[in-house]
Amino acid sequence: MMRRTGKSFKATVNDLLREALAPRRVPQRREPFRVEARDLGALKPGLTLDNVAELLEQVEGPRHR
């Protein structure tokens, strides 16, 4: 970039820093991202969501950490 513009190293760095730190234009407003929940069905017999640590141990084994 220095060769292309003919500017010194210091001037090039300062220009790039100014450009990077300059306020950006506000992007156009988009619709909010939405996630639709789905029913994943019932848990297997013997599993419960009341104790997540116990559930992880039952599903992934005692070394799930």
N, C-alpha and C positions, 0 to 999 in steps of 0.2 A: 504494500500500500504506500510505503514511503517513496519507493521508486516511481510509482504511478502518479502520485500527487506532487512529488518534488518537495514535500514537507520534511522537517526534521523528525527524529524519533519522538521527542518530547511533544511536539505539536500534534503528531499522529495519535499518540496515546491520549492526550487531552481531548482531542476531537472524538475519539472512540468512547471515552468515558462520558463526555457530555451527551453523546447520542444514546448510550446505554442507560443513563440516569434520567433522561428527559421524560416528562410525564407522557404516558401513552394515551392515545385517543380512546374514548370509551367505546367498547364493543357494542354492537347492536343488541338490543334486548331479545333474548330467546325465551321460548317456553321452558318452564322448569322441568328438569328431568324427573320422571315418575317411574316408580317400580310397582308393578302389580303383584300382590301377594297371591300365592297359590297354595292350595291344601296339599301337603306332602303325604297325607295319609296317616294312619295310626302308627304309633311306635310298636316295635315287636314286643310280645309279652315279656314282662319282667323289667322293662326299661321305663324310666320316668324322667321328666324334665325338672323335677323338684330339686335335684342335687346334680348339677352339671359335672362336678368333679367325679362323682360316682358313675355317672353315665359315660364319661370319657374313659374311665378305667374299665368299664364293662365292654365298651365297644372297641377301644384301641389297645387295651392291656395296661398293666401297671406301669409301664415305662413310657407313657404318652407324652411326658414333658420334654 
